[in-house]
Amino acid sequence: MRQNLMLLAAICLALVNATNGSVKKGDVAFEVSGGWVMEKTDTGNIEGTAPGIDFGDVLSGATGADLDSWMVMIGLSRFATDHLQLGVAGFYTQMNGDTESFALPDFPDVVAEFDLDLTAFGIGGRARYHFNPTDKWVGYVGAQAFWVSADVDVDGTIPGFEGIAPPGSNSDSPSGILWGPVAGLRCPLGQRDELLLEYQYHLWAGDVGDVIENGHGFFLGLSHRTK
């Protein structure tokens, strides 16, 4: 057992000594990451009175729901300098919102319920500035912006009043921009491979921004650098 532990320790030390997490001008990086995102939708508003209800903003996608889901990203970039990394990237996500309830304007004891689902993909660019490019552990900050295309599905119903106010639904395909700052850390796995730990703050604009306001993302990824 002691010999096995010593051998394992020796291997770990060898890997650590061989690992070089530094980045430098001219490196090209291919990155894949996945993460958990928490987005906040715009607050909806019910107009009209029962049984002729105009779901209005709510059925267009704004329910005030919290969207907690996953997002995957893939990117290709190049280090323009030892510090500055520029690249292109894309993402895909599927989000499901919590069921939200609204009291009807003229009937406060009657409640309508809504469920929102959103699928989106985007493509755009990223820029990151690395503070300590020659160190094994390399921290960075940056910004990103993506053109986004989304599909939004909303279902609404008034429990107990389906006979006079049938369930309603709506689908929309808004587009827009997802942008915001990022911050992260590159952790060495080998001579040119790194583990990426990244936080993203999301801001949504355009038509899709009428549904989603802002959010946060926490990502874990892998980066492989070549010349």
Beta strands, then each sheet from edge to edge (+ up, - down):
strand 1: 28-41
strand 2: 47-48
strand 3: 53-54
strand 4: 66-79
strand 5: 84-96
strand 6: 100-104
strand 7: 107-130
strand 8: 138-157
strand 9: 168-172
strand 10: 175-188
strand 11: 193-206
strand 12: 212-226
sheet 1: 6+ 7- 5+ 4- 1+ 12- 11+ 10- 8+ 9-
sheet 2: 2+ 3-
end
